[in-house]
Amino acid sequence: MSDPEKMDFADVFASGAHEIKNEMFLLLNALDEISHESWAKAYPAALALDRIKAGSTHISRRLTHLLALYRMGSGSYGPDIGYNSLAEMLEEVAIEIRSSLGARLDDTAVVISIEPSDDLYAFFDYEIVRSILLNALHNALRAGARKISLGAAKEADFVCIRVEDNGPGFPPEMLKSNAEVQGMNISKGSTGLGLLFSRKAAGLHNSQGKRGFLRLQNGGLLGGAVFTLCLP
């Protein structure tokens, strides 16, 4: 006979993550309110607040990825496919990243450029793709990249969105496992949670027997990492 008090750890974990995510939302709103105060606009207070906000946003994003992976595993997570402009998507992502840098933008001289893709449209889940691209951009910045290029192009039956940077590139072990982008590797100090989410979320996009996928390379126009999301 089953124990009525027996708990499913995954359900408890997801519930806890959801609660923490809601608290992080309130914290980020409070930080936004504080940032409008006159004292908060002066250096170095502005820099400190931006770093706190960046860390809080990173935690919130990771919690979102955890909850999404839980829902994917339970079969309750599906894409909301729409017909979207790639140019608008890339511009929105670039604006969000620039905004998140705030007072740090001038100090680190980060340059984010967008290759023209005005006439390119595709069917995809806007929020999922936005989250995947934001994760790739944040990873590039955390790796030390100071030049990032965003672009999109048609490749056979896929529309591929690229994030290129001038950072150190992907480590060799990540490139070797490119076909099955590695998930968690706690022993090396990196969970790989963002990439795991991105791979799973890309695969939710399917059309005529083809599924979305990630491609990781080094080199490209800027000589660093090249993250490519391909959607059918």
Buried (B, 14 or more C-beta within 10 A) or exposed (E): EEEEEEEEEEEEEBEEBBEBBEEBEEBBEEBEEBBEEEEBEEEEBBBEBBBBBBEBBBBBBBBBBBBBBBEBEEEEBEBEBEEBBBBEBBBBBBEBBEEBBBBBBEEEEBEBEBBEBEEBBBBBBBEBBBBBBBBBBBBBBEBEBBBBBBBBBEEEEBBBBBBBBBBEBBBEEBEEEBEEBBBEEEEEEBBBBBBBBBBBBBEBBBEEEBBBBBBBBBEBBBBBBBBBBBBB
